[in-house]
């Protein structure tokens, strides 16, 4: 007779950190959605918000496990700060895995899955695909909620590397974008840049590509938040910050030269271009993130 064996499932603690500034229009939704999808704790660093963002996070901390850090200095040490927060999550919450997130990104699992389904005791780095969600221009102009938008970049254009600042005719939103990573806390050495990469003591051995998680990116949410973001980046550049994505440099340049309206036309989908982009397979209708986000917000 063969004995019956019971498999012991050990729960992994998943923490998320966020480096934020003036994200009042999205930060509550971001935290609430990810808490509903399996994130156990949050470390939030506020970089000098002036729009009530910090107060929103502090209010959420009354009901959710959130460590709040105020770092109002006009600086942008993204890699250093995200590494600091990942280590703090391990110390404060005993995090087994950590996600370094941005306020405009939602980590959405496949139907029937949870953000923790791929976490193990022996992993190191989990790479997740990232996709841009596009606003239809008419919806953008009337101020529709960002998470009601279903147009997703499914086959991005492989633009020549570089040139984002000078080649103003290209659409940044339709280009290829780097994925993001979930990192195992024991052995974690450093979070790189915007969490596109990480250094891990045994990352060479057992990192993998996720089959169940997609990061949906909502960089254009409203005219007000878009302009505010550009003005913040402009202030950082004038301060002497050198490590910043070329797309931000592009937007600062276009803003300063009065060409921002034309850029918004390239970042959204005007009615006359929608059918062409759909027919070419560059974009597709993807209702899954809207469904997940709406359900999570209604449940939280």
Number of C-alpha atoms within 10 A of each C-alpha: 3 4 5 6 6 6 6 6 7 8 12 19 20 27 29 25 28 23 21 21 23 21 23 20 19 18 21 17 20 21 25 19 24 22 22 19 19 18 22 19 24 28 25 24 22 20 19 17 17 12 13 13 20 25 13 14 21 15 11 15 14 9 8 16 16 23 19 17 14 12 16 12 9 14 15 18 11 17 17 13 18 26 21 15 25 28 21 16 26 19 11 13 19 16 23 19 28 27 24 27 23 20 23 20 19 24 22 22 22 14 10 6 14 16 19 18 13 15 20 15 12 10 20 27 28 24 20 21 18 22 24 24 29 24 28 20 18 13 17 21 11 9 13 15 13 21 20 15 21 20 20 24 25 18 15 18 16 10 14 8 7 10 13 20 17 12 10 16 10 17 17 19 24 25 17 18 17 12 16 23 28 26 31 29 25 18 14 21 18 20 26 17 19 20 22 17 19 23 16 20 13 17 19 10 11 11 19 15 12 16 13 17 24 21 21 19 20 21 20 22 21 19 14 11 17 14 16 15 19 20 16 15 19 19 14 17 18 9 11 11 15 10 13 15 12 14 15 18 18 20 25 22 17 18 17 13 9 9 13 16 12 12 18 19 13 18 20 23 21 17 11 8 11 16 13 12 15 16 10 10 13 16 23 18 13 15 14 14 23 16 13 20 23 15 13 17 17 11 10 10
